[in-house]
């Protein structure tokens, strides 16, 4: 039977601000080894036997970023695999995402195909133990069970839900407990952390949803029927329509199905699992120095103890402080007491309520054709670093209120400027007057890197007229 690792990629990751943003959520955070949590999830699923493809359910705005992440690590996988995507216009929780995945897998691979649902933002350190747990879960799934993974607890955690179990039999699902209850759970030996990993045959989940959450299933099925689909070499993309998706009830798979079904099994396991739910958890992945400090980046310390400091862009100095989290990014700095790591989400929520851009994205913005980074801006000017992928193109466009100066740093750019079409190479430039139709293309096989200087009385991103859409939303 076919196995389909199904990665749910979304969420805000508000507790990991300022690295995590709305358009750069927790799955895209890079760990010290250079890989993102999303890349690790893909590699984890791709390494399993009998995998037919990897399916990812994510937000439409994250598609190109996700594709880039996979492309970067796919060459390291021994098994060349196709990727398929279900693109949501906005979040509707895990039950609709899993309903869409089960419907698509049933239609593509048959109702007997087994889905292994993985969160994109968890860390699993022991791949061998994980593969053994998946093998056990797959056998239970082929017997018609909805399978969840229960982590053998190592501490009385209050931030996780629990599963009361007897072997593979689920006795009860338990909400996040108080410390006293968590300690009591640990003492019994019957309770497991709920990892949010699931395994089931597509047909089994669809039948259970028909019984326990028929409104979610029916509304999601309507979305799939109205979805637009694109295919290419090694990928399939299904985009759910916003109007129809807005009618889908918002609910988690735990509440909608797992806690109601009498057909649930659990696989107890120790796989080195962590949901990386705070900066303290991220810091614990780095070995401490003699003073208990965990450091990523260029840092100078004097009289500092038990701090986690991350700064990958610039030098950070700290003097005479203890038990702090210091997370530095080009446009935002977090300083927090380590014991208050969970409260970082309140900063994120406040920024979002204010409409501040620091909750939404970093200075580097991903687009289908590449990326741009705002280096500096002020009255009547803005400077960007633009990187265009080989073979990619921005849309043909025009600005009313600004002119642009383009200087190529590396690669060769094909530039449409009014009625002219020219090639500009490294150390060459082009001037685009306001009112000129223009387009930037990369006809080569290496990235084009360019500095753009905008000047004019109005530099808003909405001062743009597109004459054709190559997804070039600059």
Residue pairs with C-beta under 8 A, 6 or more apart in sequence:
1 50
1 112
1 113
1 114
1 138
1 142
1 201
2 50
2 51
2 52
2 109
2 110
2 113
2 114
3 48
3 49
3 50
3 51
3 52
3 113
3 114
3 116
3 134
3 138
4 51
4 52
4 53
4 54
4 55
4 101
4 105
4 109
4 113
4 114
4 115
4 116
5 42
5 44
5 45
5 46
5 48
5 51
5 54
5 55
5 116
5 118
6 54
6 55
6 56
6 57
6 98
6 101
6 105
6 115
6 116
6 117
6 118
7 38
7 41
7 42
7 45
7 54
7 55
7 56
7 57
7 118
7 119
7 120
8 57
8 58
8 94
8 97
8 98
8 117
8 118
8 119
8 120
9 25
9 27
9 38
9 41
9 56
9 57
9 58
9 59
9 62
9 66
9 120
9 121
10 25
10 27
10 57
10 58
10 59
10 62
10 88
10 91
10 97
10 120
11 25
11 26
11 27
11 91
11 121
12 20
12 22
12 25
12 26
12 348
13 20
13 25
13 26
13 27
13 29
13 121
14 20
14 344
14 345
14 348
14 349
15 277
15 278
15 279
15 341
15 342
15 344
15 345
15 348
16 26
16 29
16 276
16 278
16 279
16 282
16 344
17 332
17 334
17 344
17 345
17 347
17 348
17 351
17 359
18 327
18 329
18 331
18 332
18 333
18 334
18 358
19 29
19 310
19 327
19 329
20 26
20 28
20 29
21 358
21 359
21 360
21 361
21 362
22 352
22 359
22 360
22 361
23 61
23 62
23 65
23 360
23 361
23 365
23 366
24 65
24 361
24 362
25 62
25 121
26 37
26 121
26 276
27 36
27 37
27 38
27 41
27 120
27 121
28 36
28 37
28 38
28 65
28 69
29 36
29 37
29 121
29 276
29 282
30 36
31 37
31 40
31 123
31 282
31 285
32 285
32 286
32 296
35 43
35 73
36 69
37 120
37 121
37 122
37 123
37 276
38 66
38 69
38 120
38 121
39 69
39 70
39 72
39 73
40 123
40 124
41 118
41 119
41 120
41 121
41 122
42 54
42 56
42 69
42 70
42 73
42 74
43 73
43 76
43 77
44 118
44 124
44 127
44 130
45 51
45 54
45 116
45 118
46 54
46 77
46 79
46 81
47 77
47 78
47 79
47 127
47 131
48 116
48 131
48 134
51 79
51 81
52 109
52 113
53 81
53 82
53 83
53 84
54 70
54 81
54 82
54 83
54 84
55 83
55 84
55 85
55 86
55 101
55 104
55 105
55 115
56 66
56 83
56 84
56 85
56 86
56 120
57 85
57 86
57 88
57 97
57 98
57 100
57 101
58 66
58 85
58 86
58 87
58 88
58 120
59 87
59 88
59 89
59 90
59 91
60 87
60 88
60 89
60 239
63 85
63 87
63 237
64 366
64 367
64 368
64 471
65 366
66 85
67 83
67 85
67 235
68 366
70 83
74 80
74 81
80 234
82 234
82 235
82 236
83 234
83 235
83 236
84 104
84 108
84 235
84 236
84 237
84 238
85 235
85 236
85 237
85 238
86 97
86 100
86 101
86 104
86 238
86 240
87 237
87 238
87 239
87 240
88 96
88 97
88 100
88 240
88 245
89 240
89 241
89 242
89 245
90 242
90 245
92 245
92 248
92 249
92 250
93 250
93 251
93 252
94 252
94 253
94 254
95 209
95 213
95 216
95 249
95 251
95 252
95 253
95 255
95 256
95 257
96 216
96 219
96 220
96 245
96 248
96 249
96 250
96 251
98 115
98 117
98 198
98 205
98 253
99 205
99 206
99 209
99 216
99 217
99 220
99 221
100 220
100 223
100 224
100 238
100 240
101 115
101 117
102 115
102 200
102 202
102 205
102 206
102 209
103 202
103 206
103 220
103 221
103 224
104 224
104 238
105 113
105 115
105 202
106 113
106 202
106 203
106 206
107 224
109 202
110 202
111 201
111 202
111 203
111 206
112 142
112 201
112 202
112 203
113 201
113 202
114 138
114 141
114 142
114 199
114 200
114 201
114 202
115 198
115 199
115 200
115 201
115 202
115 205
116 134
116 137
116 138
116 197
116 198
116 199
117 197
117 198
117 199
117 253
118 197
119 196
119 197
119 275
121 275
121 276
122 195
122 196
122 197
122 273
122 274
122 275
122 276
123 272
123 273
123 274
123 275
123 276
123 285
124 130
124 271
124 272
124 273
125 271
125 272
125 273
125 274
126 270
126 271
126 272
129 269
129 270
129 271
129 272
130 269
130 271
132 269
133 149
133 267
133 269
133 271
134 199
136 267
137 147
137 149
137 199
137 267
138 199
140 147
140 168
140 199
140 265
140 267
141 147
141 199
141 200
141 201
141 204
142 201
144 201
144 204
144 263
145 200
145 204
145 263
145 264
145 265
146 198
146 200
146 204
146 205
146 208
146 257
146 258
146 261
146 263
146 264
146 265
147 198
147 199
147 200
147 264
147 265
147 266
147 267
148 163
148 170
148 194
148 195
148 197
148 198
148 258
148 264
148 265
148 266
148 267
149 195
149 197
149 198
149 199
149 266
149 267
149 269
149 271
150 163
150 165
150 192
150 193
150 194
150 195
150 266
150 267
150 268
150 269
151 192
151 193
151 194
151 195
151 269
151 270
151 271
151 273
152 192
152 193
152 268
152 269
152 270
153 162
153 185
153 186
153 191
153 192
153 193
155 186
156 179
156 182
156 183
156 185
156 186
157 182
157 193
158 176
158 177
158 178
158 179
158 182
159 176
159 277
159 342
160 176
160 193
160 194
160 275
161 173
161 174
161 175
161 176
161 193
161 194
161 254
162 173
162 174
162 177
162 182
162 185
162 191
162 192
162 193
162 194
163 170
163 172
163 173
163 174
163 191
163 192
163 193
163 194
163 266
164 170
164 171
164 172
164 173
164 174
164 185
164 190
164 191
165 171
165 190
165 191
165 192
165 266
165 268
166 190
167 268
168 265
168 266
168 267
168 268
169 265
169 266
170 264
170 265
170 266
171 190
173 194
173 254
173 258
173 259
174 185
174 191
177 185
185 191
192 266
192 268
193 273
194 254
195 273
196 275
198 253
198 258
199 267
204 263
205 257
206 217
208 257
208 261
208 263
209 216
209 217
209 256
209 257
210 217
211 261
212 256
212 257
212 260
212 261
213 249
213 251
213 256
213 257
215 249
216 248
216 249
216 251
216 256
219 244
219 247
219 248
219 249
220 248
222 244
222 247
223 240
223 241
223 244
223 245
223 248
224 238
224 240
226 240
226 241
226 244
227 238
227 239
227 240
227 241
228 238
228 239
228 241
229 236
229 237
229 238
229 239
230 236
230 237
230 239
231 237
258 264
274 281
275 281
276 282
277 342
278 341
278 342
278 344
279 308
279 325
279 327
279 334
279 336
279 341
279 344
280 308
280 325
280 338
280 341
281 341
282 308
282 310
283 294
283 308
283 325
283 338
284 294
286 294
286 295
286 296
286 308
287 294
288 294
289 295
291 301
291 304
291 305
291 306
292 305
292 306
292 307
293 301
293 304
293 305
293 306
293 307
293 308
293 309
294 307
294 308
294 309
295 301
295 308
295 309
295 310
296 309
296 310
296 311
296 312
297 309
297 310
297 311
297 312
297 313
297 316
297 328
298 311
298 314
298 315
298 316
299 309
299 311
299 315
299 316
299 317
299 318
300 315
300 316
300 317
300 318
301 307
301 309
301 317
301 318
301 319
302 317
302 318
302 319
302 320
303 319
303 320
303 321
304 318
304 319
304 320
304 321
304 322
305 322
305 323
306 322
306 323
306 338
307 318
307 321
307 322
307 323
307 324
307 325
307 326
307 338
308 324
308 325
308 326
308 338
309 316
309 318
309 324
309 325
309 326
309 327
309 328
310 326
310 327
310 328
311 326
311 327
311 328
313 328
313 329
313 330
314 328
314 330
316 326
316 328
318 324
318 326
323 337
323 338
323 339
324 335
324 336
324 337
324 338
325 334
325 335
325 336
325 337
325 338
325 341
326 333
326 334
326 335
327 333
327 334
328 334
329 362
330 362
330 363
331 358
331 362
331 363
332 358
334 344
334 347
336 343
336 344
348 359
351 358
351 359
352 359
352 360
363 373
363 374
363 375
364 371
364 372
364 373
365 371
365 372
365 373
367 471
367 472
367 473
367 474
368 392
368 470
368 471
368 472
369 388
369 389
369 392
369 393
369 394
369 442
369 470
369 471
369 472
370 386
370 387
370 388
370 389
370 392
370 447
371 386
371 387
372 384
372 385
372 386
372 387
372 452
372 474
373 384
373 385
374 382
374 383
374 384
375 383
375 384
375 385
375 451
376 382
376 383
377 383
377 459
380 455
380 456
380 457
380 459
381 453
381 454
381 455
381 459
382 453
382 454
382 459
383 451
383 452
383 453
383 454
384 451
384 452
384 454
385 449
385 450
385 451
385 452
386 440
386 448
386 449
386 450
386 451
386 452
386 474
387 447
387 448
387 449
387 450
388 394
388 411
388 413
388 440
388 441
388 442
388 447
388 448
388 450
389 442
389 447
390 442
390 444
390 445
390 446
390 447
391 442
391 443
392 441
392 442
393 439
393 440
393 441
393 442
393 470
393 472
394 439
394 440
394 441
394 470
394 472
394 474
395 439
395 466
395 467
395 468
395 469
395 470
395 471
395 472
395 473
395 474
396 416
396 437
396 438
396 439
396 466
396 467
396 468
397 437
397 438
397 439
397 464
397 465
397 466
397 467
397 472
397 474
398 435
398 436
398 437
398 438
398 464
398 465
398 467
399 434
399 435
399 456
399 463
399 464
399 465
400 434
400 435
400 463
400 465
401 434
401 456
401 457
401 458
401 459
401 463
402 434
402 454
402 455
402 456
402 457
402 458
402 459
402 463
403 431
403 432
403 433
403 434
403 454
403 455
403 456
404 431
404 432
404 438
404 452
404 453
404 454
404 455
405 429
405 430
405 431
405 432
405 452
405 453
405 455
406 413
406 415
406 424
406 429
406 430
406 431
406 432
406 440
406 450
406 451
406 452
407 427
407 428
407 429
407 450
407 451
407 452
407 453
408 424
408 425
408 426
408 427
408 428
408 429
408 448
408 449
408 450
409 426
409 449
409 450
409 451
410 426
410 446
410 447
410 448
410 449
411 425
411 426
411 442
411 444
411 446
411 447
411 448
411 449
412 423
412 424
412 425
412 426
412 442
412 443
412 444
412 448
413 423
413 424
413 425
413 440
413 441
413 442
413 448
413 450
414 421
414 422
414 423
414 440
414 441
414 442
414 443
415 421
415 422
415 423
415 424
415 430
415 438
415 439
415 440
415 441
416 437
416 438
416 439
416 441
417 430
417 431
417 432
417 436
417 438
418 436
418 437
418 438
422 430
423 443
424 430
432 438
434 456
437 467
440 448
440 450
442 448
461 474
464 474
466 472
